[in-house]
Amino acid sequence: MGTSLAEIKFKGWMALVKELGYAGATKFILIYEPGAGDYTKERKEVFKDVSIEEIAEEIRKTKNKR
């Protein structure tokens, strides 16, 4: 079974956060995103296959590596 698009997007985001921090990662994304659309709807789609526990665990891992 391959990696889902949601998982790829999540891991990509976490890689950006690891290297740039949350503010830097957000700024990086905004360079490529025009800001049009429904962020809440898009966020739900991106993270639909990821539980809040998984997100929290990734945040903890990232914080522990610093």
mmCIF file of the N, C-alpha and C atoms, coordinates in Angstrom:
data_MODEL
# 
_entry.id   MODEL 
# 
loop_
_atom_site.group_PDB 
_atom_site.id 
_atom_site.type_symbol 
_atom_site.label_atom_id 
_atom_site.label_alt_id 
_atom_site.label_comp_id 
_atom_site.label_asym_id 
_atom_site.label_entity_id 
_atom_site.label_seq_id 
_atom_site.pdbx_PDB_ins_code 
_atom_site.Cartn_x 
_atom_site.Cartn_y 
_atom_site.Cartn_z 
_atom_site.occupancy 
_atom_site.B_iso_or_equiv 
_atom_site.pdbx_formal_charge 
_atom_site.auth_seq_id 
_atom_site.auth_comp_id 
_atom_site.auth_asym_id 
_atom_site.auth_atom_id 
_atom_site.pdbx_PDB_model_num 
ATOM 1   N N  . MET A 1 1  ? 0.848   -1.186 0.000  1.00 0.00 ? 1  MET A N  1 
ATOM 2   C CA . MET A 1 1  ? 0.000   0.000  0.000  1.00 0.00 ? 1  MET A CA 1 
ATOM 3   C C  . MET A 1 1  ? 0.885   1.239  0.000  1.00 0.00 ? 1  MET A C  1 
ATOM 4   N N  . GLY A 1 2  ? 0.609   2.162  -0.887 1.00 0.00 ? 2  GLY A N  1 
ATOM 5   C CA . GLY A 1 2  ? 1.420   3.362  -1.010 1.00 0.00 ? 2  GLY A CA 1 
ATOM 6   C C  . GLY A 1 2  ? 1.068   4.417  0.020  1.00 0.00 ? 2  GLY A C  1 
ATOM 7   N N  . THR A 1 3  ? 1.870   5.427  0.032  1.00 0.00 ? 3  THR A N  1 
ATOM 8   C CA . THR A 1 3  ? 1.653   6.550  0.929  1.00 0.00 ? 3  THR A CA 1 
ATOM 9   C C  . THR A 1 3  ? 0.538   7.429  0.367  1.00 0.00 ? 3  THR A C  1 
ATOM 10  N N  . SER A 1 4  ? -0.405  7.814  1.222  1.00 0.00 ? 4  SER A N  1 
ATOM 11  C CA . SER A 1 4  ? -1.513  8.658  0.769  1.00 0.00 ? 4  SER A CA 1 
ATOM 12  C C  . SER A 1 4  ? -1.026  10.085 0.535  1.00 0.00 ? 4  SER A C  1 
ATOM 13  N N  . LEU A 1 5  ? -1.757  10.816 -0.285 1.00 0.00 ? 5  LEU A N  1 
ATOM 14  C CA . LEU A 1 5  ? -1.408  12.215 -0.531 1.00 0.00 ? 5  LEU A CA 1 
ATOM 15  C C  . LEU A 1 5  ? -1.442  13.024 0.758  1.00 0.00 ? 5  LEU A C  1 
ATOM 16  N N  . ALA A 1 6  ? -2.403  12.721 1.613  1.00 0.00 ? 6  ALA A N  1 
ATOM 17  C CA . ALA A 1 6  ? -2.497  13.443 2.886  1.00 0.00 ? 6  ALA A CA 1 
ATOM 18  C C  . ALA A 1 6  ? -1.247  13.206 3.724  1.00 0.00 ? 6  ALA A C  1 
ATOM 19  N N  . GLU A 1 7  ? -0.759  11.972 3.741  1.00 0.00 ? 7  GLU A N  1 
ATOM 20  C CA . GLU A 1 7  ? 0.441   11.664 4.520  1.00 0.00 ? 7  GLU A CA 1 
ATOM 21  C C  . GLU A 1 7  ? 1.668   12.351 3.926  1.00 0.00 ? 7  GLU A C  1 
ATOM 22  N N  . ILE A 1 8  ? 1.769   12.374 2.611  1.00 0.00 ? 8  ILE A N  1 
ATOM 23  C CA . ILE A 1 8  ? 2.886   13.057 1.958  1.00 0.00 ? 8  ILE A CA 1 
ATOM 24  C C  . ILE A 1 8  ? 2.858   14.543 2.287  1.00 0.00 ? 8  ILE A C  1 
ATOM 25  N N  . LYS A 1 9  ? 1.676   15.154 2.198  1.00 0.00 ? 9  LYS A N  1 
ATOM 26  C CA . LYS A 1 9  ? 1.552   16.576 2.518  1.00 0.00 ? 9  LYS A CA 1 
ATOM 27  C C  . LYS A 1 9  ? 1.916   16.837 3.972  1.00 0.00 ? 9  LYS A C  1 
ATOM 28  N N  . PHE A 1 10 ? 1.451   15.966 4.869  1.00 0.00 ? 10 PHE A N  1 
ATOM 29  C CA . PHE A 1 10 ? 1.739   16.140 6.290  1.00 0.00 ? 10 PHE A CA 1 
ATOM 30  C C  . PHE A 1 10 ? 3.237   16.013 6.560  1.00 0.00 ? 10 PHE A C  1 
ATOM 31  N N  . LYS A 1 11 ? 3.866   14.988 6.004  1.00 0.00 ? 11 LYS A N  1 
ATOM 32  C CA . LYS A 1 11 ? 5.301   14.795 6.220  1.00 0.00 ? 11 LYS A CA 1 
ATOM 33  C C  . LYS A 1 11 ? 6.109   15.938 5.611  1.00 0.00 ? 11 LYS A C  1 
ATOM 34  N N  . GLY A 1 12 ? 5.660   16.431 4.463  1.00 0.00 ? 12 GLY A N  1 
ATOM 35  C CA . GLY A 1 12 ? 6.320   17.587 3.856  1.00 0.00 ? 12 GLY A CA 1 
ATOM 36  C C  . GLY A 1 12 ? 6.228   18.810 4.753  1.00 0.00 ? 12 GLY A C  1 
ATOM 37  N N  . TRP A 1 13 ? 5.044   19.030 5.300  1.00 0.00 ? 13 TRP A N  1 
ATOM 38  C CA . TRP A 1 13 ? 4.848   20.147 6.223  1.00 0.00 ? 13 TRP A CA 1 
ATOM 39  C C  . TRP A 1 13 ? 5.758   20.010 7.436  1.00 0.00 ? 13 TRP A C  1 
ATOM 40  N N  . MET A 1 14 ? 5.811   18.805 8.003  1.00 0.00 ? 14 MET A N  1 
ATOM 41  C CA . MET A 1 14 ? 6.636   18.591 9.189  1.00 0.00 ? 14 MET A CA 1 
ATOM 42  C C  . MET A 1 14 ? 8.120   18.766 8.868  1.00 0.00 ? 14 MET A C  1 
ATOM 43  N N  . ALA A 1 15 ? 8.544   18.398 7.662  1.00 0.00 ? 15 ALA A N  1 
ATOM 44  C CA . ALA A 1 15 ? 9.937   18.614 7.257  1.00 0.00 ? 15 ALA A CA 1 
ATOM 45  C C  . ALA A 1 15 ? 10.237  20.110 7.193  1.00 0.00 ? 15 ALA A C  1 
ATOM 46  N N  . LEU A 1 16 ? 9.300   20.875 6.645  1.00 0.00 ? 16 LEU A N  1 
ATOM 47  C CA . LEU A 1 16 ? 9.475   22.328 6.610  1.00 0.00 ? 16 LEU A CA 1 
ATOM 48  C C  . LEU A 1 16 ? 9.538   22.904 8.018  1.00 0.00 ? 16 LEU A C  1 
ATOM 49  N N  . VAL A 1 17 ? 8.651   22.446 8.880  1.00 0.00 ? 17 VAL A N  1 
ATOM 50  C CA . VAL A 1 17 ? 8.629   22.929 10.264 1.00 0.00 ? 17 VAL A CA 1 
ATOM 51  C C  . VAL A 1 17 ? 9.939   22.592 10.962 1.00 0.00 ? 17 VAL A C  1 
ATOM 52  N N  . LYS A 1 18 ? 10.452  21.401 10.733 1.00 0.00 ? 18 LYS A N  1 
ATOM 53  C CA . LYS A 1 18 ? 11.706  20.973 11.362 1.00 0.00 ? 18 LYS A CA 1 
ATOM 54  C C  . LYS A 1 18 ? 12.850  21.910 10.975 1.00 0.00 ? 18 LYS A C  1 
ATOM 55  N N  . GLU A 1 19 ? 12.918  22.278 9.721  1.00 0.00 ? 19 GLU A N  1 
ATOM 56  C CA . GLU A 1 19 ? 14.018  23.106 9.231  1.00 0.00 ? 19 GLU A CA 1 
ATOM 57  C C  . GLU A 1 19 ? 13.800  24.602 9.434  1.00 0.00 ? 19 GLU A C  1 
ATOM 58  N N  . LEU A 1 20 ? 12.554  25.046 9.333  1.00 0.00 ? 20 LEU A N  1 
ATOM 59  C CA . LEU A 1 20 ? 12.274  26.481 9.328  1.00 0.00 ? 20 LEU A CA 1 
ATOM 60  C C  . LEU A 1 20 ? 11.489  26.976 10.534 1.00 0.00 ? 20 LEU A C  1 
ATOM 61  N N  . GLY A 1 21 ? 10.932  26.059 11.325 1.00 0.00 ? 21 GLY A N  1 
ATOM 62  C CA . GLY A 1 21 ? 10.021  26.451 12.392 1.00 0.00 ? 21 GLY A CA 1 
ATOM 63  C C  . GLY A 1 21 ? 8.652   26.728 11.790 1.00 0.00 ? 21 GLY A C  1 
ATOM 64  N N  . TYR A 1 22 ? 7.652   26.873 12.651 1.00 0.00 ? 22 TYR A N  1 
ATOM 65  C CA . TYR A 1 22 ? 6.287   27.060 12.155 1.00 0.00 ? 22 TYR A CA 1 
ATOM 66  C C  . TYR A 1 22 ? 6.133   28.357 11.364 1.00 0.00 ? 22 TYR A C  1 
ATOM 67  N N  . ALA A 1 23 ? 6.704   29.437 11.866 1.00 0.00 ? 23 ALA A N  1 
ATOM 68  C CA . ALA A 1 23 ? 6.561   30.718 11.164 1.00 0.00 ? 23 ALA A CA 1 
ATOM 69  C C  . ALA A 1 23 ? 7.252   30.671 9.809  1.00 0.00 ? 23 ALA A C  1 
ATOM 70  N N  . GLY A 1 24 ? 8.465   30.142 9.773  1.00 0.00 ? 24 GLY A N  1 
ATOM 71  C CA . GLY A 1 24 ? 9.200   30.050 8.515  1.00 0.00 ? 24 GLY A CA 1 
ATOM 72  C C  . GLY A 1 24 ? 8.523   29.127 7.521  1.00 0.00 ? 24 GLY A C  1 
ATOM 73  N N  . ALA A 1 25 ? 8.007   28.005 7.999  1.00 0.00 ? 25 ALA A N  1 
ATOM 74  C CA . ALA A 1 25 ? 7.312   27.065 7.120  1.00 0.00 ? 25 ALA A CA 1 
ATOM 75  C C  . ALA A 1 25 ? 6.064   27.711 6.529  1.00 0.00 ? 25 ALA A C  1 
ATOM 76  N N  . THR A 1 26 ? 5.346   28.446 7.352  1.00 0.00 ? 26 THR A N  1 
ATOM 77  C CA . THR A 1 26 ? 4.147   29.137 6.867  1.00 0.00 ? 26 THR A CA 1 
ATOM 78  C C  . THR A 1 26 ? 4.517   30.168 5.813  1.00 0.00 ? 26 THR A C  1 
ATOM 79  N N  . LYS A 1 27 ? 5.564   30.947 6.070  1.00 0.00 ? 27 LYS A N  1 
ATOM 80  C CA . LYS A 1 27 ? 6.013   31.941 5.083  1.00 0.00 ? 27 LYS A CA 1 
ATOM 81  C C  . LYS A 1 27 ? 6.410   31.265 3.776  1.00 0.00 ? 27 LYS A C  1 
ATOM 82  N N  . PHE A 1 28 ? 7.109   30.138 3.867  1.00 0.00 ? 28 PHE A N  1 
ATOM 83  C CA . PHE A 1 28 ? 7.510   29.398 2.674  1.00 0.00 ? 28 PHE A CA 1 
ATOM 84  C C  . PHE A 1 28 ? 6.290   28.971 1.862  1.00 0.00 ? 28 PHE A C  1 
ATOM 85  N N  . ILE A 1 29 ? 5.310   28.401 2.529  1.00 0.00 ? 29 ILE A N  1 
ATOM 86  C CA . ILE A 1 29 ? 4.094   27.955 1.839  1.00 0.00 ? 29 ILE A CA 1 
ATOM 87  C C  . ILE A 1 29 ? 3.381   29.135 1.189  1.00 0.00 ? 29 ILE A C  1 
ATOM 88  N N  . LEU A 1 30 ? 3.350   30.263 1.872  1.00 0.00 ? 30 LEU A N  1 
ATOM 89  C CA . LEU A 1 30 ? 2.653   31.434 1.334  1.00 0.00 ? 30 LEU A CA 1 
ATOM 90  C C  . LEU A 1 30 ? 3.310   31.977 0.074  1.00 0.00 ? 30 LEU A C  1 
ATOM 91  N N  . ILE A 1 31 ? 4.596   31.689 -0.122 1.00 0.00 ? 31 ILE A N  1 
ATOM 92  C CA . ILE A 1 31 ? 5.273   32.094 -1.353 1.00 0.00 ? 31 ILE A CA 1 
ATOM 93  C C  . ILE A 1 31 ? 4.600   31.433 -2.554 1.00 0.00 ? 31 ILE A C  1 
ATOM 94  N N  . TYR A 1 32 ? 4.167   30.187 -2.367 1.00 0.00 ? 32 TYR A N  1 
ATOM 95  C CA . TYR A 1 32 ? 3.613   29.399 -3.466 1.00 0.00 ? 32 TYR A CA 1 
ATOM 96  C C  . TYR A 1 32 ? 2.096   29.331 -3.475 1.00 0.00 ? 32 TYR A C  1 
ATOM 97  N N  . GLU A 1 33 ? 1.470   29.745 -2.407 1.00 0.00 ? 33 GLU A N  1 
ATOM 98  C CA . GLU A 1 33 ? 0.014   29.701 -2.312 1.00 0.00 ? 33 GLU A CA 1 
ATOM 99  C C  . GLU A 1 33 ? -0.544  31.116 -2.428 1.00 0.00 ? 33 GLU A C  1 
ATOM 100 N N  . PRO A 1 34 ? -1.431  31.348 -3.372 1.00 0.00 ? 34 PRO A N  1 
ATOM 101 C CA . PRO A 1 34 ? -1.984  32.688 -3.537 1.00 0.00 ? 34 PRO A CA 1 
ATOM 102 C C  . PRO A 1 34 ? -2.954  33.099 -2.431 1.00 0.00 ? 34 PRO A C  1 
ATOM 103 N N  . GLY A 1 35 ? -3.404  32.152 -1.625 1.00 0.00 ? 35 GLY A N  1 
ATOM 104 C CA . GLY A 1 35 ? -4.293  32.506 -0.525 1.00 0.00 ? 35 GLY A CA 1 
ATOM 105 C C  . GLY A 1 35 ? -5.765  32.486 -0.885 1.00 0.00 ? 35 GLY A C  1 
ATOM 106 N N  . ALA A 1 36 ? -6.092  32.085 -2.079 1.00 0.00 ? 36 ALA A N  1 
ATOM 107 C CA . ALA A 1 36 ? -7.494  32.005 -2.484 1.00 0.00 ? 36 ALA A CA 1 
ATOM 108 C C  . ALA A 1 36 ? -8.054  30.646 -2.091 1.00 0.00 ? 36 ALA A C  1 
ATOM 109 N N  . GLY A 1 37 ? -9.317  30.602 -1.832 1.00 0.00 ? 37 GLY A N  1 
ATOM 110 C CA . GLY A 1 37 ? -9.946  29.329 -1.500 1.00 0.00 ? 37 GLY A CA 1 
ATOM 111 C C  . GLY A 1 37 ? -10.381 29.277 -0.053 1.00 0.00 ? 37 GLY A C  1 
ATOM 112 N N  . ASP A 1 38 ? -10.793 28.107 0.350  1.00 0.00 ? 38 ASP A N  1 
ATOM 113 C CA . ASP A 1 38 ? -11.307 27.879 1.693  1.00 0.00 ? 38 ASP A CA 1 
ATOM 114 C C  . ASP A 1 38 ? -10.275 27.085 2.489  1.00 0.00 ? 38 ASP A C  1 
ATOM 115 N N  . TYR A 1 39 ? -9.474  27.777 3.299  1.00 0.00 ? 39 TYR A N  1 
ATOM 116 C CA . TYR A 1 39 ? -8.398  27.129 4.050  1.00 0.00 ? 39 TYR A CA 1 
ATOM 117 C C  . TYR A 1 39 ? -8.925  26.018 4.952  1.00 0.00 ? 39 TYR A C  1 
ATOM 118 N N  . THR A 1 40 ? -10.037 26.257 5.612  1.00 0.00 ? 40 THR A N  1 
ATOM 119 C CA . THR A 1 40 ? -10.585 25.252 6.525  1.00 0.00 ? 40 THR A CA 1 
ATOM 120 C C  . THR A 1 40 ? -10.942 23.981 5.765  1.00 0.00 ? 40 THR A C  1 
ATOM 121 N N  . LYS A 1 41 ? -11.582 24.117 4.637  1.00 0.00 ? 41 LYS A N  1 
ATOM 122 C CA . LYS A 1 41 ? -11.940 22.960 3.817  1.00 0.00 ? 41 LYS A CA 1 
ATOM 123 C C  . LYS A 1 41 ? -10.681 22.242 3.325  1.00 0.00 ? 41 LYS A C  1 
ATOM 124 N N  . GLU A 1 42 ? -9.700  23.007 2.852  1.00 0.00 ? 42 GLU A N  1 
ATOM 125 C CA . GLU A 1 42 ? -8.464  22.410 2.351  1.00 0.00 ? 42 GLU A CA 1 
ATOM 126 C C  . GLU A 1 42 ? -7.702  21.706 3.467  1.00 0.00 ? 42 GLU A C  1 
ATOM 127 N N  . ARG A 1 43 ? -7.651  22.309 4.627  1.00 0.00 ? 43 ARG A N  1 
ATOM 128 C CA . ARG A 1 43 ? -6.950  21.709 5.772  1.00 0.00 ? 43 ARG A CA 1 
ATOM 129 C C  . ARG A 1 43 ? -7.597  20.380 6.151  1.00 0.00 ? 43 ARG A C  1 
ATOM 130 N N  . LYS A 1 44 ? -8.919  20.352 6.169  1.00 0.00 ? 44 LYS A N  1 
ATOM 131 C CA . LYS A 1 44 ? -9.624  19.107 6.490  1.00 0.00 ? 44 LYS A CA 1 
ATOM 132 C C  . LYS A 1 44 ? -9.297  18.025 5.466  1.00 0.00 ? 44 LYS A C  1 
ATOM 133 N N  . GLU A 1 45 ? -9.188  18.402 4.207  1.00 0.00 ? 45 GLU A N  1 
ATOM 134 C CA . GLU A 1 45 ? -8.853  17.433 3.161  1.00 0.00 ? 45 GLU A CA 1 
ATOM 135 C C  . GLU A 1 45 ? -7.412  16.935 3.319  1.00 0.00 ? 45 GLU A C  1 
ATOM 136 N N  . VAL A 1 46 ? -6.493  17.839 3.570  1.00 0.00 ? 46 VAL A N  1 
ATOM 137 C CA . VAL A 1 46 ? -5.081  17.466 3.707  1.00 0.00 ? 46 VAL A CA 1 
ATOM 138 C C  . VAL A 1 46 ? -4.876  16.510 4.870  1.00 0.00 ? 46 VAL A C  1 
ATOM 139 N N  . PHE A 1 47 ? -5.530  16.770 5.980  1.00 0.00 ? 47 PHE A N  1 
ATOM 140 C CA . PHE A 1 47 ? -5.311  15.984 7.192  1.00 0.00 ? 47 PHE A CA 1 
ATOM 141 C C  . PHE A 1 47 ? -6.421  14.968 7.472  1.00 0.00 ? 47 PHE A C  1 
ATOM 142 N N  . LYS A 1 48 ? -7.233  14.631 6.469  1.00 0.00 ? 48 LYS A N  1 
ATOM 143 C CA . LYS A 1 48 ? -8.368  13.729 6.696  1.00 0.00 ? 48 LYS A CA 1 
ATOM 144 C C  . LYS A 1 48 ? -7.948  12.336 7.149  1.00 0.00 ? 48 LYS A C  1 
ATOM 145 N N  . ASP A 1 49 ? -6.771  11.892 6.757  1.00 0.00 ? 49 ASP A N  1 
ATOM 146 C CA . ASP A 1 49 ? -6.310  10.549 7.127  1.00 0.00 ? 49 ASP A CA 1 
ATOM 147 C C  . ASP A 1 49 ? -5.337  10.564 8.300  1.00 0.00 ? 49 ASP A C  1 
ATOM 148 N N  . VAL A 1 50 ? -5.182  11.717 8.944  1.00 0.00 ? 50 VAL A N  1 
ATOM 149 C CA . VAL A 1 50 ? -4.225  11.857 10.040 1.00 0.00 ? 50 VAL A CA 1 
ATOM 150 C C  . VAL A 1 50 ? -4.986  12.236 11.309 1.00 0.00 ? 50 VAL A C  1 
ATOM 151 N N  . SER A 1 51 ? -4.776  11.469 12.373 1.00 0.00 ? 51 SER A N  1 
ATOM 152 C CA . SER A 1 51 ? -5.469  11.762 13.627 1.00 0.00 ? 51 SER A CA 1 
ATOM 153 C C  . SER A 1 51 ? -4.765  12.889 14.377 1.00 0.00 ? 51 SER A C  1 
ATOM 154 N N  . ILE A 1 52 ? -5.479  13.513 15.284 1.00 0.00 ? 52 ILE A N  1 
ATOM 155 C CA . ILE A 1 52 ? -4.893  14.570 16.107 1.00 0.00 ? 52 ILE A CA 1 
ATOM 156 C C  . ILE A 1 52 ? -3.758  14.014 16.953 1.00 0.00 ? 52 ILE A C  1 
ATOM 157 N N  . GLU A 1 53 ? -3.878  12.751 17.348 1.00 0.00 ? 53 GLU A N  1 
ATOM 158 C CA . GLU A 1 53 ? -2.809  12.118 18.123 1.00 0.00 ? 53 GLU A CA 1 
ATOM 159 C C  . GLU A 1 53 ? -1.532  12.004 17.295 1.00 0.00 ? 53 GLU A C  1 
ATOM 160 N N  . GLU A 1 54 ? -1.674  11.677 16.006 1.00 0.00 ? 54 GLU A N  1 
ATOM 161 C CA . GLU A 1 54 ? -0.507  11.583 15.125 1.00 0.00 ? 54 GLU A CA 1 
ATOM 162 C C  . GLU A 1 54 ? 0.139   12.953 14.928 1.00 0.00 ? 54 GLU A C  1 
ATOM 163 N N  . ILE A 1 55 ? -0.678  13.966 14.766 1.00 0.00 ? 55 ILE A N  1 
ATOM 164 C CA . ILE A 1 55 ? -0.152  15.323 14.618 1.00 0.00 ? 55 ILE A CA 1 
ATOM 165 C C  . ILE A 1 55 ? 0.586   15.736 15.883 1.00 0.00 ? 55 ILE A C  1 
ATOM 166 N N  . ALA A 1 56 ? -0.030  15.491 17.039 1.00 0.00 ? 56 ALA A N  1 
ATOM 167 C CA . ALA A 1 56 ? 0.597   15.846 18.316 1.00 0.00 ? 56 ALA A CA 1 
ATOM 168 C C  . ALA A 1 56 ? 1.912   15.098 18.502 1.00 0.00 ? 56 ALA A C  1 
ATOM 169 N N  . GLU A 1 57 ? 1.949   13.824 18.138 1.00 0.00 ? 57 GLU A N  1 
ATOM 170 C CA . GLU A 1 57 ? 3.174   13.032 18.269 1.00 0.00 ? 57 GLU A CA 1 
ATOM 171 C C  . GLU A 1 57 ? 4.282   13.583 17.373 1.00 0.00 ? 57 GLU A C  1 
ATOM 172 N N  . GLU A 1 58 ? 3.945   13.971 16.149 1.00 0.00 ? 58 GLU A N  1 
ATOM 173 C CA . GLU A 1 58 ? 4.937   14.555 15.252 1.00 0.00 ? 58 GLU A CA 1 
ATOM 174 C C  . GLU A 1 58 ? 5.463   15.879 15.803 1.00 0.00 ? 58 GLU A C  1 
ATOM 175 N N  . ILE A 1 59 ? 4.595   16.670 16.405 1.00 0.00 ? 59 ILE A N  1 
ATOM 176 C CA . ILE A 1 59 ? 5.024   17.932 17.010 1.00 0.00 ? 59 ILE A CA 1 
ATOM 177 C C  . ILE A 1 59 ? 5.973   17.654 18.160 1.00 0.00 ? 59 ILE A C  1 
ATOM 178 N N  . ARG A 1 60 ? 5.631   16.665 19.007 1.00 0.00 ? 60 ARG A N  1 
ATOM 179 C CA . ARG A 1 60 ? 6.514   16.302 20.127 1.00 0.00 ? 60 ARG A CA 1 
ATOM 180 C C  . ARG A 1 60 ? 7.877   15.835 19.626 1.00 0.00 ? 60 ARG A C  1 
ATOM 181 N N  . LYS A 1 61 ? 7.881   15.000 18.605 1.00 0.00 ? 61 LYS A N  1 
ATOM 182 C CA . LYS A 1 61 ? 9.142   14.506 18.045 1.00 0.00 ? 61 LYS A CA 1 
ATOM 183 C C  . LYS A 1 61 ? 9.993   15.665 17.537 1.00 0.00 ? 61 LYS A C  1 
ATOM 184 N N  . THR A 1 62 ? 9.350   16.593 16.839 1.00 0.00 ? 62 THR A N  1 
ATOM 185 C CA . THR A 1 62 ? 10.065  17.742 16.293 1.00 0.00 ? 62 THR A CA 1 
ATOM 186 C C  . THR A 1 62 ? 10.650  18.596 17.407 1.00 0.00 ? 62 THR A C  1 
ATOM 187 N N  . LYS A 1 63 ? 9.874   18.842 18.445 1.00 0.00 ? 63 LYS A N  1 
ATOM 188 C CA . LYS A 1 63 ? 10.356  19.641 19.572 1.00 0.00 ? 63 LYS A CA 1 
ATOM 189 C C  . LYS A 1 63 ? 11.514  18.959 20.277 1.00 0.00 ? 63 LYS A C  1 
ATOM 190 N N  . ASN A 1 64 ? 11.455  17.636 20.416 1.00 0.00 ? 64 ASN A N  1 
ATOM 191 C CA . ASN A 1 64 ? 12.512  16.896 21.104 1.00 0.00 ? 64 ASN A CA 1 
ATOM 192 C C  . ASN A 1 64 ? 13.817  16.876 20.325 1.00 0.00 ? 64 ASN A C  1 
ATOM 193 N N  . LYS A 1 65 ? 13.762  17.061 19.012 1.00 0.00 ? 65 LYS A N  1 
ATOM 194 C CA . LYS A 1 65 ? 14.966  17.054 18.181 1.00 0.00 ? 65 LYS A CA 1 
ATOM 195 C C  . LYS A 1 65 ? 15.719  18.376 18.243 1.00 0.00 ? 65 LYS A C  1 
ATOM 196 N N  . ARG A 1 66 ? 15.071  19.406 18.726 1.00 0.00 ? 66 ARG A N  1 
ATOM 197 C CA . ARG A 1 66 ? 15.709  20.737 18.756 1.00 0.00 ? 66 ARG A CA 1 
ATOM 198 C C  . ARG A 1 66 ? 16.635  20.871 19.913 1.00 0.00 ? 66 ARG A C  1 
# 
